[in-house]
Amino acid sequence: MKYYTPVLNIKNAQSEYINGEKSGNFYNPTLGFSYYSPSYVLTNEDIRWVSNLTNGNGKRVLTVAASGDHPMFYAMRGATDIDTFDISFCAKVAMDIKTAAIKKLSRDQYIQLLNNMHNAKDMSQIPYITELMPNIPQNSAYFIQQMNNYPIFSNGLNPSSYQEIIPTDAEYDQMRNAVQKPFKFIWTDIKSLHTRLLHEYDIINLSNIFEYMTPQQIHQTLAALRCHVRRGGTIIAQTGSWGIHRNNRAYYDASQKFKRWARVGYIRQDKNKANSEMIAILQRTR
């Protein structure tokens, strides 16, 4: 089965970074999220409770790569066929490093790896990379070698700021057993995602991609993905209270626009707390 295959352009990748001379290279912030923008080392979303909502009910999953945290949590929950996507190839590289690491490293070493990835100005400052390279897919290994002096994992806050997201000892063991090979990766932005897909999925996890999109763009994307989620399947449109409140009108309008073929609603993590984290979902009914 063929998936959209990225064509790496190292010259273009390096051009997205600025040489700060004494301070070293850094990503050009005016580019925003791009094909080579730095990856987060650890997701800043509570994927633990979100993935648990469909525990055992979603064997085939499409999820934002999110540096590997999202697909690894879904694998731990019982998903057996997982595709990932992201606009940045750096997210794939981070994901490939982490899926190789859980097979080779202890949890303590894994946590050290995450911190070193985020802080490193070049790959030589990341312990274990040489050890992991034989188990990293060829295109990611090549990218690591060619981007040695570029901070390709520097997006977001230091992993120490998201201690609650790091897998527990038990979760780490479960992930180690569940992740048997690197995840398939589709290199695309959200607007083109539906043109790259070959399957129907039980779950499509879009995470927080809609935060800065217009209601019309949100509607177009959800409608385009309809035929790629099975009847009864779910699109997790957004997680986190801030983004959902910001796009509340868009999801209300979506519930009216899609009512013939889908239900649009919210699930709150703690029903008794008005400010509790929540997700916006779309479930295909026809």
C-alpha positions, -999 to 999 in steps of 0.1 A, spaced: 0 0 0 15 33 -11 15 65 11 25 100 2 63 99 3 81 130 13 110 142 -9 136 157 14 154 189 4 182 195 28 191 229 13 155 241 18 155 227 54 187 245 63 174 277 47 146 278 73 172 284 100 192 315 108 228 315 117 232 334 150 270 332 148 280 330 185 246 317 196 244 291 168 216 283 144 180 289 153 147 286 134 133 316 116 102 323 137 85 344 109 79 311 90 55 297 116 48 260 112 65 248 80 78 217 63 110 218 84 100 237 115 114 223 148 94 196 164 81 195 200 99 168 219 69 161 241 32 169 234 17 196 256 -18 179 254 -32 154 278 -33 126 253 -36 101 282 -73 108 289 -82 116 253 -68 82 240 -85 64 269 -119 76 257 -117 51 228 -97 24 246 -101 -8 227 -127 7 203 -103 21 177 -81 -4 159 -74 18 129 -63 53 139 -50 84 120 -34 109 143 -12 139 142 23 127 148 29 150 178 65 138 181 53 102 186 33 107 218 -1 104 203 5 73 182 23 56 211 -6 62 235 -31 49 209 -9 18 204 -9 13 242 -47 15 241 -50 -13 216 -48 4 182 -31 -20 157 -30 0 125 -18 36 131 -10 63 105 4 96 115 7 130 97 23 163 102 33 194 82 69 192 95 93 164 87 110 171 120 80 157 138 86 124 120 122 124 130 114 130 166 87 102 164 112 78 148 138 85 175 113 79 203 99 47 189 134 33 185 143 45 220 115 27 238 130 -6 225 165 2 236 165 25 266 152 24 301 126 49 311 152 70 329 174 70 298 143 79 277 135 109 299 172 120 296 170 116 258 139 139 256 156 167 276 188 164 255 169 165 223 152 197 232 183 215 245 209 202 219 223 227 194 236 198 174 230 160 173 264 152 189 250 166 221 223 139 223 234 108 240 222 75 226 216 88 191 245 67 177 231 37 194 196 43 181 206 51 145 204 15 131 168 13 142 157 47 128 142 47 93 166 56 66 151 90 56 150 101 92 186 89 99 198 108 68 180 139 79 196 137 114 230 134 98 225 163 74 209 186 100 235 179 126 241 216 135 205 227 135 181 227 165 153 206 149 137 196 182 136 230 199 99 239 196 78 244 227 88 243 263 114 220 279 100 185 285 104 191 322 74 214 320 52 185 310 61 159 335 25 146 336 27 136 299 58 114 303 47 78 303 47 61 337 68 30 343 38 8 335 28 28 304 64 27 292 64 -11 294 31 -13 276 43 10 248 75 -10 245 53 -41 239 28 -24 217 51 -5 193 66 -31 170 78 -9 142 80 27 131 47 44 125 36 52 89 39 89 82 21 112 58 39 145 52 12 171 46 -6 201 59 -42 197 73 -58 212 42 -44 185 19 -46 156 44 -78 141 28 -61 138 -6 -33 116 9 -55 91 26 -63 55 15 -84 41 43 -114 46 65 -104 50 102 -121 43 135 -106 74 150 -91 105 133 -72 127 159 -66 162 147 -56 175 181 -51 213 182 -46 220 145 -78 241 142 -67 268 167 -58 294 141 -82 284 113 -114 302 102 -148 285 107 -150 280 70 -116 262 69 -126 241 98 -159 231 81 -141 223 48 -115 201 65 -141 181 86 -163 176 56 -134 165 34 -124 139 61 -159 125 63 -153 97 38 -122 86 57 -139 79 90 -161 48 92 -198 51 100 -199 53 138 -163 64 138 -150 96 155 -130 127 145 -114 143 175 -114 178 162 -98 197 190 -85 192 226 -81 217 253 -106 243 266 -89 274 252 -90 264 216 -125 250 219 -138 282 234 -120 302 207 -137 281 180 -170 275 198 -190 292 171 -173 271 144 -183 239 161 -218 251 168 -222 260 131 -207 226 122 -233 208 142 -260 225 121 -242 220 88 -233 184 93 -264 172 112 -275 150 83 -245 128 85 -227 135 118 -232 145 154 -209 173 167 -204 177 204 -181 180 234 -167 156 261 -155 171 293 -128 154 313 -145 162 346 -182 168 342 -184 184 376 -159 212 368 -168 240 344 -132 248 336 -122 211 331 -103 201 299 -125 190 270 -125 177 235 -146 187 205 -157 156 185 -175 147 153 -191 113 150 -202 100 116 -237 87 117 -244 81 79 
